[in-house]
């Protein structure tokens, strides 16, 4: 049980670590267009991300798939950039009209990419363990809890800006997405596989 809690805490730290803010940036980009009215859809997106993130960790931990780390490190900010750009391109479309199928597929793919980004470190942690499923489940639980916290914070901030300060939805989504893009550009440059 102690190992399970260790890996749950590791999952929490993995997402909430401000020094490794790419995960937070991706979630921010993912949630920006939504409001509390859509909280169930958003939590489903976060869960899809968690499942695919842990799937790629599992594939790596069991030695089924090996990936080029430099490529993955570059693809992580690409996923953030694409999500933020999608928000801007779809500004004129209401949340209800947006295709949740596209969101689910893109989020699943991006979850795989992000999981492979952490896979070498996770593989090293569980290399000596006979049983790797329990640590993986603990880690997934930590990721899911932290993602729910971030999603709720972003939805709350969206509510404050749009309902309390009366910022129009389109302006909020545009400005927040541009901020995410501006923060992501240096990550793209730093991780570009020269």
TAHU-V490597 format. One record per residue. RES is the residue in one letter. BURIAL is + if it has 24 or more other C-alpha atoms within 12 Angstrom, else -. Layout:
{{RES/BURIAL} {RES/BURIAL}}
//
This chain:
{{X/-} {X/-} {X/-} {X/-} {X/-} {X/-} {X/+} {X/+} {X/+} {X/+} {X/+} {X/+} {X/+} {X/+} {X/+} {X/+} {X/-} {X/-} {X/-} {X/-} {X/-} {X/+} {X/+} {X/+} {X/+} {X/+} {X/+} {X/+} {X/+} {X/+} {X/+} {X/+} {X/+} {X/+} {X/+} {X/+} {X/-} {X/+} {X/+} {X/-} {X/+} {X/+} {X/+} {X/+} {X/+} {X/+} {X/+} {X/+} {X/+} {X/+} {X/+} {X/+} {X/+} {X/+} {X/+} {X/+} {X/+} {X/+} {X/+} {X/+} {X/+} {X/+} {X/-} {X/-} {X/-} {X/-} {X/+} {X/-} {X/-} {X/-} {X/-} {X/+} {X/+} {X/+} {X/+} {X/+} {X/+} {X/+} {X/+} {X/+} {X/+} {X/+} {X/+} {X/+} {X/+} {X/+} {X/+} {X/+} {X/-} {X/-} {X/+} {X/-} {X/-} {X/-} {X/+} {X/-} {X/-} {X/-} {X/-} {X/-} {X/-} {X/-} {X/+} {X/+} {X/-} {X/+} {X/+} {X/+} {X/+} {X/+} {X/+} {X/+} {X/+} {X/+} {X/+} {X/+} {X/+} {X/+} {X/+} {X/+} {X/-} {X/+} {X/+} {X/-} {X/+} {X/+} {X/-} {X/-} {X/-} {X/-} {X/-} {X/+} {X/-} {X/-} {X/+} {X/+} {X/+} {X/+} {X/+} {X/+} {X/+} {X/+} {X/+} {X/+} {X/+} {X/+} {X/+} {X/+} {X/-} {X/+} {X/+} {X/+} {X/-} {X/+} {X/+} {X/-} {X/+} {X/+} {X/+} {X/-} {X/-} {X/+} {X/-} {X/-} {X/-} {X/-} {X/-} {X/-} {X/+} {X/+} {X/-} {X/+} {X/+} {X/+} {X/+} {X/+} {X/+} {X/+} {X/-} {X/+} {X/+} {X/-} {X/+} {X/+} {X/+} {X/-} {X/+} {X/+} {X/-} {X/-} {X/-} {X/-} {X/-} {X/-}}
//
